[in-house]
Amino acid sequence: MIPTEPQNRREFVKRFSLLPAVSTLLTASWSNTLLAAVTLPKRPTRGRMLLKISDFPALQDDFGSVRIGTSPVAGNEPTGLLHPILINRGPGGQFHALNSECTHAGCVVRPYSQAAGACICPCHGSRYAIDGARTGGPAFFPLLPYAVQFDGKDQLIIELPDLPHEIHASLVRNDAGSAARLRLEFLAFAHIHYEVMFQPSVSAPWQATPFALTPDGPLDQTVFAGNDDFAGVYVDTALQTGFLTVTMRLQPV
Ligand code: FES
């Protein structure tokens, strides 16, 4: 459910995002030596969706369901690269994460309806159980499930294989020849908004960090809108130790 007040929505959206499972950078300082040790993730990249159950009233009770994505759904089709993910809460508080791509012809399946007892595809009426099993309609196969980890309290992690998301890092020097900024380069897909996230330690929460669009530009950007092209963003080397990554912003769709 999307809070209606803009500021609330902004805070809401920032609490969950899609990130590479392994961050590309772990540094004791932004030194040349450590940056040389940065390795690029191998294809395909695994991704993780992180979210708090408490952000979703629909998931507070069994048989609740939400649909989360990187970009809106237009008609019955996704507007972005990825189909949204259905998160269903089954009996006994068991969570199921499912690719919403209908296995009949690819339309975006609706969230689970308690009244209908199914996730229903709007195109030709295929029906799926709360765990994604196919129960009716022209589809022959179940919805693709993703592995989930629930901490028993509030955090749900969904593992996404084959996420097309790589980040290359390089140090950019200023005119005086000293290290000025770190350039993060990635393929930014259309209709997806990206944020640069910083985590000071493994146990600390991820925080959005501002970036610049040029090596010398102001560090005042917080969101990058993808356009099916490579993007280069620049972060301040004043950041000290920790992890740095680029995430795709998620929202209920
Ligand atoms: S695309 Fe879903 S039933 Fe045909």
Residues whose N, C-alpha, C, O or C-beta is under 5 A from the ligand:
A	BS01	FES	C102 H104 A105 G106 C107 C121 C123 H124 G125 S126
